[in-house]
């Protein structure tokens, strides 16, 4: 009987595929937007990782996730009318929901807004994620939200 | 292509913040060399005298799960306490420990070992008596030889019946240095 291929520790999987995933996302989305998409890809992979049943085809698996993340990102930039036609998506992560709205913000503001209002994280954790102080995280989130309001009321 | 360091560290930070890491690890610099330290959400899980993570990732996964990820922040607390210990400021570690994947006898011995205080020593036989297995000194020795969390679990404070240093996974020199630091030798 064949032994199932063992699931590698995530670090090994990540180191093996991160360059190829980033290349793919840069081709699809351009260098700037590829960075958010890269994080989203590997965060999705991390969420699903404990449910993997074997370690086969992991390259195809992560490239599929990256493709999906890229499609989501591209769809967000299309006009509203087309968005409606594509139908409702189930289980869309909060990150993606908010990303529609937060496109015009700086990366730090966007991350702060998404972590605060998408993931409901307290400011101390957001500060950790951003590598900044709590005050700076709070500031980034509130500036971000203010800018969003200005945009939506315009 | 060299991978962008800021993107890498921002992914690792986000993964940890979102609670998606089963066990995080990083290298910690100490006066006795680089240590590889691993911690889960339950606590400190492993310390290795060989800082190369490559052949230890599977071991970490067996302790806590497959989401093994390098992350400086995952071992921050252990790093701070180890810094304090080596600076002579800290005499008792206050770290939760992750004993998963260890046999019950090993856990019993390690818990007893944790009670051997800074600056004191004991023997394999004495430790065996304390866990209620007075004839199991050799088995106790084996457990200590495979101690997954050395330094914090002070197997360096356990010496032979005649007071000799006997063995240490990190080498006898290191055992001597730790006991010197603690003022025993």
Interface residues (C-beta under 8 A of the other chain):
Chain A: X7 X8 X9 X10 X11 X12 X14 X18 X19 X22 X23 X35 X38 X39 X42 X43 X46 X47 X49 X50 X52 X115 X119 X121 X125 X126 X128 X129 X130 X131
Chain B: X1 X3 X4 X7 X8 X9 X10 X11 X13 X14 X15 X16 X17 X18 X20 X21 X22 X53 X57 X58 X60 X61 X65 X66 X67 X68 X69 X70 X73
